[in-house]
Amino acid sequence: MVKNKAASVAEYLKSLSEERRSVVSTVRDLIVKHLPKGYQETINWGAISYEIPLERFPDTYNGQPLSYLGLAAQKNHYALYAMCAYGDGKRHAWLKSEFKKAGKKLDMGKACIRFKKLEDLPLDVIAQLVASFTPSQYIAGYKALKKK
């Protein structure tokens, strides 16, 4: 991951070129609109991060807030880090199917959805993904995954 030294979301966005800021801001606006209450938007891992604060759930494997989503402008692409889909075979299959229905190619690693331009993302599908888990549901899924 490319590390951005910004201390706030505004600083992160200001550090981007106008074109890259436009793409990231559009996806960010979509995330903020559909994000269930209880997640916090911050800068973590050099990216815009949506996470469950440690005050709410301190029992994470790395002592960091439980990450739900991340958004970053990388050197050669943009990345949506969908930890909410990581380790969830059904969610990954759903994403693949929905991208295909939309005529888009899903370029995804374990949690990272890579895209070169905004048109590569089916925004309605991303909105559904963002809205798919309340913090309580996400914590329960994390605990279940951790037990395996």
Chimera marker file (.cmm) of the C-alpha trace (Angstrom):
<marker_set name="trace">
<marker id="1" x="0.000" y="0.000" z="0.000" r="1" g="1" b="0" radius="0.5"/>
<marker id="2" x="1.290" y="3.461" z="-0.848" r="1" g="1" b="0" radius="0.5"/>
<marker id="3" x="1.623" y="5.439" z="2.374" r="1" g="1" b="0" radius="0.5"/>
<marker id="4" x="0.122" y="8.909" z="2.442" r="1" g="1" b="0" radius="0.5"/>
<marker id="5" x="1.262" y="11.009" z="5.389" r="1" g="1" b="0" radius="0.5"/>
<marker id="6" x="-2.002" y="12.962" z="5.681" r="1" g="1" b="0" radius="0.5"/>
<marker id="7" x="-3.414" y="13.313" z="9.184" r="1" g="1" b="0" radius="0.5"/>
<marker id="8" x="-7.020" y="13.966" z="8.125" r="1" g="1" b="0" radius="0.5"/>
<marker id="9" x="-9.367" y="13.075" z="5.279" r="1" g="1" b="0" radius="0.5"/>
<marker id="10" x="-9.340" y="16.702" z="4.088" r="1" g="1" b="0" radius="0.5"/>
<marker id="11" x="-5.533" y="16.647" z="4.039" r="1" g="1" b="0" radius="0.5"/>
<marker id="12" x="-5.541" y="13.311" z="2.193" r="1" g="1" b="0" radius="0.5"/>
<marker id="13" x="-7.890" y="14.636" z="-0.497" r="1" g="1" b="0" radius="0.5"/>
<marker id="14" x="-5.919" y="17.884" z="-0.819" r="1" g="1" b="0" radius="0.5"/>
<marker id="15" x="-2.735" y="15.860" z="-1.467" r="1" g="1" b="0" radius="0.5"/>
<marker id="16" x="-4.252" y="14.267" z="-4.601" r="1" g="1" b="0" radius="0.5"/>
<marker id="17" x="-4.274" y="15.695" z="-8.116" r="1" g="1" b="0" radius="0.5"/>
<marker id="18" x="-7.613" y="17.182" z="-9.164" r="1" g="1" b="0" radius="0.5"/>
<marker id="19" x="-8.528" y="14.131" z="-11.289" r="1" g="1" b="0" radius="0.5"/>
<marker id="20" x="-7.625" y="11.614" z="-8.579" r="1" g="1" b="0" radius="0.5"/>
<marker id="21" x="-9.340" y="13.726" z="-5.906" r="1" g="1" b="0" radius="0.5"/>
<marker id="22" x="-12.522" y="13.707" z="-8.009" r="1" g="1" b="0" radius="0.5"/>
<marker id="23" x="-12.555" y="9.891" z="-8.263" r="1" g="1" b="0" radius="0.5"/>
<marker id="24" x="-11.744" y="9.323" z="-4.580" r="1" g="1" b="0" radius="0.5"/>
<marker id="25" x="-14.254" y="11.973" z="-3.478" r="1" g="1" b="0" radius="0.5"/>
<marker id="26" x="-17.029" y="10.390" z="-5.550" r="1" g="1" b="0" radius="0.5"/>
<marker id="27" x="-16.434" y="6.948" z="-4.026" r="1" g="1" b="0" radius="0.5"/>
<marker id="28" x="-16.028" y="8.495" z="-0.562" r="1" g="1" b="0" radius="0.5"/>
<marker id="29" x="-19.367" y="10.331" z="-0.894" r="1" g="1" b="0" radius="0.5"/>
<marker id="30" x="-21.029" y="7.036" z="-1.857" r="1" g="1" b="0" radius="0.5"/>
<marker id="31" x="-19.479" y="5.276" z="1.142" r="1" g="1" b="0" radius="0.5"/>
<marker id="32" x="-20.482" y="8.009" z="3.584" r="1" g="1" b="0" radius="0.5"/>
<marker id="33" x="-24.044" y="8.024" z="2.230" r="1" g="1" b="0" radius="0.5"/>
<marker id="34" x="-24.507" y="4.247" z="2.658" r="1" g="1" b="0" radius="0.5"/>
<marker id="35" x="-22.293" y="3.512" z="5.665" r="1" g="1" b="0" radius="0.5"/>
<marker id="36" x="-24.293" y="2.196" z="8.633" r="1" g="1" b="0" radius="0.5"/>
<marker id="37" x="-24.099" y="4.278" z="11.817" r="1" g="1" b="0" radius="0.5"/>
<marker id="38" x="-21.358" y="3.297" z="14.251" r="1" g="1" b="0" radius="0.5"/>
<marker id="39" x="-18.335" y="3.270" z="11.934" r="1" g="1" b="0" radius="0.5"/>
<marker id="40" x="-15.849" y="6.124" z="12.068" r="1" g="1" b="0" radius="0.5"/>
<marker id="41" x="-14.101" y="7.725" z="9.115" r="1" g="1" b="0" radius="0.5"/>
<marker id="42" x="-10.430" y="8.357" z="9.742" r="1" g="1" b="0" radius="0.5"/>
<marker id="43" x="-7.002" y="8.070" z="8.203" r="1" g="1" b="0" radius="0.5"/>
<marker id="44" x="-5.308" y="4.767" z="8.967" r="1" g="1" b="0" radius="0.5"/>
<marker id="45" x="-2.819" y="2.634" z="7.049" r="1" g="1" b="0" radius="0.5"/>
<marker id="46" x="-2.148" y="5.625" z="4.749" r="1" g="1" b="0" radius="0.5"/>
<marker id="47" x="-5.709" y="5.570" z="3.394" r="1" g="1" b="0" radius="0.5"/>
<marker id="48" x="-9.199" y="6.782" z="4.203" r="1" g="1" b="0" radius="0.5"/>
<marker id="49" x="-10.471" y="4.178" z="6.618" r="1" g="1" b="0" radius="0.5"/>
<marker id="50" x="-13.905" y="3.217" z="7.892" r="1" g="1" b="0" radius="0.5"/>
<marker id="51" x="-13.590" y="1.304" z="11.107" r="1" g="1" b="0" radius="0.5"/>
<marker id="52" x="-15.088" y="0.354" z="14.430" r="1" g="1" b="0" radius="0.5"/>
<marker id="53" x="-13.461" y="2.415" z="17.188" r="1" g="1" b="0" radius="0.5"/>
<marker id="54" x="-11.414" y="0.566" z="19.795" r="1" g="1" b="0" radius="0.5"/>
<marker id="55" x="-13.713" y="1.983" z="22.481" r="1" g="1" b="0" radius="0.5"/>
<marker id="56" x="-16.514" y="-0.094" z="20.976" r="1" g="1" b="0" radius="0.5"/>
<marker id="57" x="-14.487" y="-3.202" z="20.113" r="1" g="1" b="0" radius="0.5"/>
<marker id="58" x="-10.947" y="-3.422" z="21.521" r="1" g="1" b="0" radius="0.5"/>
<marker id="59" x="-10.427" y="-7.172" z="20.947" r="1" g="1" b="0" radius="0.5"/>
<marker id="60" x="-8.658" y="-7.012" z="17.573" r="1" g="1" b="0" radius="0.5"/>
<marker id="61" x="-5.726" y="-9.177" z="16.532" r="1" g="1" b="0" radius="0.5"/>
<marker id="62" x="-3.411" y="-6.191" z="15.978" r="1" g="1" b="0" radius="0.5"/>
<marker id="63" x="-4.595" y="-3.623" z="18.515" r="1" g="1" b="0" radius="0.5"/>
<marker id="64" x="-5.899" y="-1.402" z="15.705" r="1" g="1" b="0" radius="0.5"/>
<marker id="65" x="-9.560" y="-0.459" z="15.212" r="1" g="1" b="0" radius="0.5"/>
<marker id="66" x="-11.518" y="-3.150" z="13.358" r="1" g="1" b="0" radius="0.5"/>
<marker id="67" x="-11.363" y="-2.102" z="9.713" r="1" g="1" b="0" radius="0.5"/>
<marker id="68" x="-14.517" y="-2.347" z="7.602" r="1" g="1" b="0" radius="0.5"/>
<marker id="69" x="-13.482" y="-0.476" z="4.441" r="1" g="1" b="0" radius="0.5"/>
<marker id="70" x="-10.557" y="1.518" z="3.157" r="1" g="1" b="0" radius="0.5"/>
<marker id="71" x="-10.216" y="3.809" z="0.158" r="1" g="1" b="0" radius="0.5"/>
<marker id="72" x="-6.968" y="4.953" z="-1.450" r="1" g="1" b="0" radius="0.5"/>
<marker id="73" x="-5.438" y="6.370" z="-4.585" r="1" g="1" b="0" radius="0.5"/>
<marker id="74" x="-2.465" y="4.105" z="-5.265" r="1" g="1" b="0" radius="0.5"/>
<marker id="75" x="0.362" y="4.699" z="-7.719" r="1" g="1" b="0" radius="0.5"/>
<marker id="76" x="-1.259" y="2.904" z="-10.693" r="1" g="1" b="0" radius="0.5"/>
<marker id="77" x="-4.860" y="2.406" z="-9.594" r="1" g="1" b="0" radius="0.5"/>
<marker id="78" x="-7.453" y="3.176" z="-6.966" r="1" g="1" b="0" radius="0.5"/>
<marker id="79" x="-8.244" y="0.672" z="-4.239" r="1" g="1" b="0" radius="0.5"/>
<marker id="80" x="-11.328" y="-0.066" z="-2.215" r="1" g="1" b="0" radius="0.5"/>
<marker id="81" x="-10.262" y="-2.302" z="0.663" r="1" g="1" b="0" radius="0.5"/>
<marker id="82" x="-13.414" y="-4.304" z="1.365" r="1" g="1" b="0" radius="0.5"/>
<marker id="83" x="-12.501" y="-6.114" z="4.548" r="1" g="1" b="0" radius="0.5"/>
<marker id="84" x="-16.234" y="-6.680" z="4.944" r="1" g="1" b="0" radius="0.5"/>
<marker id="85" x="-15.936" y="-9.155" z="2.052" r="1" g="1" b="0" radius="0.5"/>
<marker id="86" x="-12.672" y="-10.762" z="3.202" r="1" g="1" b="0" radius="0.5"/>
<marker id="87" x="-13.106" y="-14.355" z="4.344" r="1" g="1" b="0" radius="0.5"/>
<marker id="88" x="-16.759" y="-14.375" z="3.287" r="1" g="1" b="0" radius="0.5"/>
<marker id="89" x="-17.093" y="-16.746" z="0.321" r="1" g="1" b="0" radius="0.5"/>
<marker id="90" x="-20.748" y="-15.849" z="-0.227" r="1" g="1" b="0" radius="0.5"/>
<marker id="91" x="-20.014" y="-12.105" z="-0.252" r="1" g="1" b="0" radius="0.5"/>
<marker id="92" x="-17.111" y="-12.609" z="-2.684" r="1" g="1" b="0" radius="0.5"/>
<marker id="93" x="-19.298" y="-14.743" z="-5.005" r="1" g="1" b="0" radius="0.5"/>
<marker id="94" x="-22.043" y="-12.110" z="-4.787" r="1" g="1" b="0" radius="0.5"/>
<marker id="95" x="-19.574" y="-9.359" z="-5.733" r="1" g="1" b="0" radius="0.5"/>
<marker id="96" x="-18.269" y="-11.361" z="-8.675" r="1" g="1" b="0" radius="0.5"/>
<marker id="97" x="-21.814" y="-12.058" z="-9.882" r="1" g="1" b="0" radius="0.5"/>
<marker id="98" x="-22.951" y="-8.438" z="-9.466" r="1" g="1" b="0" radius="0.5"/>
<marker id="99" x="-19.909" y="-7.066" z="-11.296" r="1" g="1" b="0" radius="0.5"/>
<marker id="100" x="-20.588" y="-9.509" z="-14.138" r="1" g="1" b="0" radius="0.5"/>
<marker id="101" x="-24.289" y="-8.510" z="-14.301" r="1" g="1" b="0" radius="0.5"/>
<marker id="102" x="-23.159" y="-4.886" z="-14.560" r="1" g="1" b="0" radius="0.5"/>
<marker id="103" x="-20.749" y="-5.765" z="-17.381" r="1" g="1" b="0" radius="0.5"/>
<marker id="104" x="-17.711" y="-4.968" z="-15.223" r="1" g="1" b="0" radius="0.5"/>
<marker id="105" x="-14.605" y="-7.019" z="-14.458" r="1" g="1" b="0" radius="0.5"/>
<marker id="106" x="-13.930" y="-7.572" z="-10.769" r="1" g="1" b="0" radius="0.5"/>
<marker id="107" x="-10.203" y="-7.089" z="-10.119" r="1" g="1" b="0" radius="0.5"/>
<marker id="108" x="-9.993" y="-8.250" z="-6.522" r="1" g="1" b="0" radius="0.5"/>
<marker id="109" x="-7.378" y="-9.734" z="-4.254" r="1" g="1" b="0" radius="0.5"/>
<marker id="110" x="-8.335" y="-11.033" z="-0.831" r="1" g="1" b="0" radius="0.5"/>
<marker id="111" x="-9.964" y="-7.750" z="0.189" r="1" g="1" b="0" radius="0.5"/>
<marker id="112" x="-8.765" y="-5.167" z="-2.330" r="1" g="1" b="0" radius="0.5"/>
<marker id="113" x="-11.008" y="-4.135" z="-5.219" r="1" g="1" b="0" radius="0.5"/>
<marker id="114" x="-8.701" y="-2.404" z="-7.706" r="1" g="1" b="0" radius="0.5"/>
<marker id="115" x="-10.010" y="-0.016" z="-10.345" r="1" g="1" b="0" radius="0.5"/>
<marker id="116" x="-8.360" y="2.341" z="-12.831" r="1" g="1" b="0" radius="0.5"/>
<marker id="117" x="-11.295" y="4.710" z="-13.335" r="1" g="1" b="0" radius="0.5"/>
<marker id="118" x="-14.648" y="5.379" z="-11.735" r="1" g="1" b="0" radius="0.5"/>
<marker id="119" x="-16.462" y="3.702" z="-14.628" r="1" g="1" b="0" radius="0.5"/>
<marker id="120" x="-14.840" y="0.385" z="-13.631" r="1" g="1" b="0" radius="0.5"/>
<marker id="121" x="-17.046" y="0.239" z="-10.522" r="1" g="1" b="0" radius="0.5"/>
<marker id="122" x="-20.757" y="-0.597" z="-10.483" r="1" g="1" b="0" radius="0.5"/>
<marker id="123" x="-21.566" y="2.095" z="-7.925" r="1" g="1" b="0" radius="0.5"/>
<marker id="124" x="-24.941" y="0.590" z="-6.975" r="1" g="1" b="0" radius="0.5"/>
<marker id="125" x="-23.175" y="-2.679" z="-6.080" r="1" g="1" b="0" radius="0.5"/>
<marker id="126" x="-20.560" y="-0.823" z="-4.028" r="1" g="1" b="0" radius="0.5"/>
<marker id="127" x="-23.373" y="1.009" z="-2.217" r="1" g="1" b="0" radius="0.5"/>
<marker id="128" x="-25.001" y="-2.332" z="-1.348" r="1" g="1" b="0" radius="0.5"/>
<marker id="129" x="-21.665" y="-3.717" z="-0.142" r="1" g="1" b="0" radius="0.5"/>
<marker id="130" x="-21.044" y="-0.673" z="2.061" r="1" g="1" b="0" radius="0.5"/>
<marker id="131" x="-24.522" y="-0.916" z="3.598" r="1" g="1" b="0" radius="0.5"/>
<marker id="132" x="-24.384" y="-4.681" z="4.110" r="1" g="1" b="0" radius="0.5"/>
<marker id="133" x="-23.203" y="-4.928" z="7.736" r="1" g="1" b="0" radius="0.5"/>
<marker id="134" x="-24.002" y="-2.902" z="10.822" r="1" g="1" b="0" radius="0.5"/>
<marker id="135" x="-21.093" y="-2.675" z="13.253" r="1" g="1" b="0" radius="0.5"/>
<marker id="136" x="-22.755" y="-5.316" z="15.484" r="1" g="1" b="0" radius="0.5"/>
<marker id="137" x="-23.128" y="-7.721" z="12.541" r="1" g="1" b="0" radius="0.5"/>
<marker id="138" x="-19.572" y="-7.065" z="11.436" r="1" g="1" b="0" radius="0.5"/>
<marker id="139" x="-18.176" y="-7.694" z="14.926" r="1" g="1" b="0" radius="0.5"/>
<marker id="140" x="-20.162" y="-10.954" z="15.148" r="1" g="1" b="0" radius="0.5"/>
<marker id="141" x="-18.782" y="-12.061" z="11.757" r="1" g="1" b="0" radius="0.5"/>
<marker id="142" x="-15.247" y="-11.118" z="12.798" r="1" g="1" b="0" radius="0.5"/>
<marker id="143" x="-15.559" y="-13.149" z="16.007" r="1" g="1" b="0" radius="0.5"/>
<marker id="144" x="-16.908" y="-16.163" z="14.081" r="1" g="1" b="0" radius="0.5"/>
<marker id="145" x="-14.073" y="-15.940" z="11.537" r="1" g="1" b="0" radius="0.5"/>
<marker id="146" x="-11.519" y="-15.635" z="14.339" r="1" g="1" b="0" radius="0.5"/>
<marker id="147" x="-12.792" y="-18.868" z="15.936" r="1" g="1" b="0" radius="0.5"/>
<marker id="148" x="-12.054" y="-20.896" z="12.770" r="1" g="1" b="0" radius="0.5"/>
<link id1="1" id2="2" r="1" g="1" b="0" radius="0.2"/>
<link id1="2" id2="3" r="1" g="1" b="0" radius="0.2"/>
<link id1="3" id2="4" r="1" g="1" b="0" radius="0.2"/>
<link id1="4" id2="5" r="1" g="1" b="0" radius="0.2"/>
<link id1="5" id2="6" r="1" g="1" b="0" radius="0.2"/>
<link id1="6" id2="7" r="1" g="1" b="0" radius="0.2"/>
<link id1="7" id2="8" r="1" g="1" b="0" radius="0.2"/>
<link id1="8" id2="9" r="1" g="1" b="0" radius="0.2"/>
<link id1="9" id2="10" r="1" g="1" b="0" radius="0.2"/>
<link id1="10" id2="11" r="1" g="1" b="0" radius="0.2"/>
<link id1="11" id2="12" r="1" g="1" b="0" radius="0.2"/>
<link id1="12" id2="13" r="1" g="1" b="0" radius="0.2"/>
<link id1="13" id2="14" r="1" g="1" b="0" radius="0.2"/>
<link id1="14" id2="15" r="1" g="1" b="0" radius="0.2"/>
<link id1="15" id2="16" r="1" g="1" b="0" radius="0.2"/>
<link id1="16" id2="17" r="1" g="1" b="0" radius="0.2"/>
<link id1="17" id2="18" r="1" g="1" b="0" radius="0.2"/>
<link id1="18" id2="19" r="1" g="1" b="0" radius="0.2"/>
<link id1="19" id2="20" r="1" g="1" b="0" radius="0.2"/>
<link id1="20" id2="21" r="1" g="1" b="0" radius="0.2"/>
<link id1="21" id2="22" r="1" g="1" b="0" radius="0.2"/>
<link id1="22" id2="23" r="1" g="1" b="0" radius="0.2"/>
<link id1="23" id2="24" r="1" g="1" b="0" radius="0.2"/>
<link id1="24" id2="25" r="1" g="1" b="0" radius="0.2"/>
<link id1="25" id2="26" r="1" g="1" b="0" radius="0.2"/>
<link id1="26" id2="27" r="1" g="1" b="0" radius="0.2"/>
<link id1="27" id2="28" r="1" g="1" b="0" radius="0.2"/>
<link id1="28" id2="29" r="1" g="1" b="0" radius="0.2"/>
<link id1="29" id2="30" r="1" g="1" b="0" radius="0.2"/>
<link id1="30" id2="31" r="1" g="1" b="0" radius="0.2"/>
<link id1="31" id2="32" r="1" g="1" b="0" radius="0.2"/>
<link id1="32" id2="33" r="1" g="1" b="0" radius="0.2"/>
<link id1="33" id2="34" r="1" g="1" b="0" radius="0.2"/>
<link id1="34" id2="35" r="1" g="1" b="0" radius="0.2"/>
<link id1="35" id2="36" r="1" g="1" b="0" radius="0.2"/>
<link id1="36" id2="37" r="1" g="1" b="0" radius="0.2"/>
<link id1="37" id2="38" r="1" g="1" b="0" radius="0.2"/>
<link id1="38" id2="39" r="1" g="1" b="0" radius="0.2"/>
<link id1="39" id2="40" r="1" g="1" b="0" radius="0.2"/>
<link id1="40" id2="41" r="1" g="1" b="0" radius="0.2"/>
<link id1="41" id2="42" r="1" g="1" b="0" radius="0.2"/>
<link id1="42" id2="43" r="1" g="1" b="0" radius="0.2"/>
<link id1="43" id2="44" r="1" g="1" b="0" radius="0.2"/>
<link id1="44" id2="45" r="1" g="1" b="0" radius="0.2"/>
<link id1="45" id2="46" r="1" g="1" b="0" radius="0.2"/>
<link id1="46" id2="47" r="1" g="1" b="0" radius="0.2"/>
<link id1="47" id2="48" r="1" g="1" b="0" radius="0.2"/>
<link id1="48" id2="49" r="1" g="1" b="0" radius="0.2"/>
<link id1="49" id2="50" r="1" g="1" b="0" radius="0.2"/>
<link id1="50" id2="51" r="1" g="1" b="0" radius="0.2"/>
<link id1="51" id2="52" r="1" g="1" b="0" radius="0.2"/>
<link id1="52" id2="53" r="1" g="1" b="0" radius="0.2"/>
<link id1="53" id2="54" r="1" g="1" b="0" radius="0.2"/>
<link id1="54" id2="55" r="1" g="1" b="0" radius="0.2"/>
<link id1="55" id2="56" r="1" g="1" b="0" radius="0.2"/>
<link id1="56" id2="57" r="1" g="1" b="0" radius="0.2"/>
<link id1="57" id2="58" r="1" g="1" b="0" radius="0.2"/>
<link id1="58" id2="59" r="1" g="1" b="0" radius="0.2"/>
<link id1="59" id2="60" r="1" g="1" b="0" radius="0.2"/>
<link id1="60" id2="61" r="1" g="1" b="0" radius="0.2"/>
<link id1="61" id2="62" r="1" g="1" b="0" radius="0.2"/>
<link id1="62" id2="63" r="1" g="1" b="0" radius="0.2"/>
<link id1="63" id2="64" r="1" g="1" b="0" radius="0.2"/>
<link id1="64" id2="65" r="1" g="1" b="0" radius="0.2"/>
<link id1="65" id2="66" r="1" g="1" b="0" radius="0.2"/>
<link id1="66" id2="67" r="1" g="1" b="0" radius="0.2"/>
<link id1="67" id2="68" r="1" g="1" b="0" radius="0.2"/>
<link id1="68" id2="69" r="1" g="1" b="0" radius="0.2"/>
<link id1="69" id2="70" r="1" g="1" b="0" radius="0.2"/>
<link id1="70" id2="71" r="1" g="1" b="0" radius="0.2"/>
<link id1="71" id2="72" r="1" g="1" b="0" radius="0.2"/>
<link id1="72" id2="73" r="1" g="1" b="0" radius="0.2"/>
<link id1="73" id2="74" r="1" g="1" b="0" radius="0.2"/>
<link id1="74" id2="75" r="1" g="1" b="0" radius="0.2"/>
<link id1="75" id2="76" r="1" g="1" b="0" radius="0.2"/>
<link id1="76" id2="77" r="1" g="1" b="0" radius="0.2"/>
<link id1="77" id2="78" r="1" g="1" b="0" radius="0.2"/>
<link id1="78" id2="79" r="1" g="1" b="0" radius="0.2"/>
<link id1="79" id2="80" r="1" g="1" b="0" radius="0.2"/>
<link id1="80" id2="81" r="1" g="1" b="0" radius="0.2"/>
<link id1="81" id2="82" r="1" g="1" b="0" radius="0.2"/>
<link id1="82" id2="83" r="1" g="1" b="0" radius="0.2"/>
<link id1="83" id2="84" r="1" g="1" b="0" radius="0.2"/>
<link id1="84" id2="85" r="1" g="1" b="0" radius="0.2"/>
<link id1="85" id2="86" r="1" g="1" b="0" radius="0.2"/>
<link id1="86" id2="87" r="1" g="1" b="0" radius="0.2"/>
<link id1="87" id2="88" r="1" g="1" b="0" radius="0.2"/>
<link id1="88" id2="89" r="1" g="1" b="0" radius="0.2"/>
<link id1="89" id2="90" r="1" g="1" b="0" radius="0.2"/>
<link id1="90" id2="91" r="1" g="1" b="0" radius="0.2"/>
<link id1="91" id2="92" r="1" g="1" b="0" radius="0.2"/>
<link id1="92" id2="93" r="1" g="1" b="0" radius="0.2"/>
<link id1="93" id2="94" r="1" g="1" b="0" radius="0.2"/>
<link id1="94" id2="95" r="1" g="1" b="0" radius="0.2"/>
<link id1="95" id2="96" r="1" g="1" b="0" radius="0.2"/>
<link id1="96" id2="97" r="1" g="1" b="0" radius="0.2"/>
<link id1="97" id2="98" r="1" g="1" b="0" radius="0.2"/>
<link id1="98" id2="99" r="1" g="1" b="0" radius="0.2"/>
<link id1="99" id2="100" r="1" g="1" b="0" radius="0.2"/>
<link id1="100" id2="101" r="1" g="1" b="0" radius="0.2"/>
<link id1="101" id2="102" r="1" g="1" b="0" radius="0.2"/>
<link id1="102" id2="103" r="1" g="1" b="0" radius="0.2"/>
<link id1="103" id2="104" r="1" g="1" b="0" radius="0.2"/>
<link id1="104" id2="105" r="1" g="1" b="0" radius="0.2"/>
<link id1="105" id2="106" r="1" g="1" b="0" radius="0.2"/>
<link id1="106" id2="107" r="1" g="1" b="0" radius="0.2"/>
<link id1="107" id2="108" r="1" g="1" b="0" radius="0.2"/>
<link id1="108" id2="109" r="1" g="1" b="0" radius="0.2"/>
<link id1="109" id2="110" r="1" g="1" b="0" radius="0.2"/>
<link id1="110" id2="111" r="1" g="1" b="0" radius="0.2"/>
<link id1="111" id2="112" r="1" g="1" b="0" radius="0.2"/>
<link id1="112" id2="113" r="1" g="1" b="0" radius="0.2"/>
<link id1="113" id2="114" r="1" g="1" b="0" radius="0.2"/>
<link id1="114" id2="115" r="1" g="1" b="0" radius="0.2"/>
<link id1="115" id2="116" r="1" g="1" b="0" radius="0.2"/>
<link id1="116" id2="117" r="1" g="1" b="0" radius="0.2"/>
<link id1="117" id2="118" r="1" g="1" b="0" radius="0.2"/>
<link id1="118" id2="119" r="1" g="1" b="0" radius="0.2"/>
<link id1="119" id2="120" r="1" g="1" b="0" radius="0.2"/>
<link id1="120" id2="121" r="1" g="1" b="0" radius="0.2"/>
<link id1="121" id2="122" r="1" g="1" b="0" radius="0.2"/>
<link id1="122" id2="123" r="1" g="1" b="0" radius="0.2"/>
<link id1="123" id2="124" r="1" g="1" b="0" radius="0.2"/>
<link id1="124" id2="125" r="1" g="1" b="0" radius="0.2"/>
<link id1="125" id2="126" r="1" g="1" b="0" radius="0.2"/>
<link id1="126" id2="127" r="1" g="1" b="0" radius="0.2"/>
<link id1="127" id2="128" r="1" g="1" b="0" radius="0.2"/>
<link id1="128" id2="129" r="1" g="1" b="0" radius="0.2"/>
<link id1="129" id2="130" r="1" g="1" b="0" radius="0.2"/>
<link id1="130" id2="131" r="1" g="1" b="0" radius="0.2"/>
<link id1="131" id2="132" r="1" g="1" b="0" radius="0.2"/>
<link id1="132" id2="133" r="1" g="1" b="0" radius="0.2"/>
<link id1="133" id2="134" r="1" g="1" b="0" radius="0.2"/>
<link id1="134" id2="135" r="1" g="1" b="0" radius="0.2"/>
<link id1="135" id2="136" r="1" g="1" b="0" radius="0.2"/>
<link id1="136" id2="137" r="1" g="1" b="0" radius="0.2"/>
<link id1="137" id2="138" r="1" g="1" b="0" radius="0.2"/>
<link id1="138" id2="139" r="1" g="1" b="0" radius="0.2"/>
<link id1="139" id2="140" r="1" g="1" b="0" radius="0.2"/>
<link id1="140" id2="141" r="1" g="1" b="0" radius="0.2"/>
<link id1="141" id2="142" r="1" g="1" b="0" radius="0.2"/>
<link id1="142" id2="143" r="1" g="1" b="0" radius="0.2"/>
<link id1="143" id2="144" r="1" g="1" b="0" radius="0.2"/>
<link id1="144" id2="145" r="1" g="1" b="0" radius="0.2"/>
<link id1="145" id2="146" r="1" g="1" b="0" radius="0.2"/>
<link id1="146" id2="147" r="1" g="1" b="0" radius="0.2"/>
<link id1="147" id2="148" r="1" g="1" b="0" radius="0.2"/>
</marker_set>
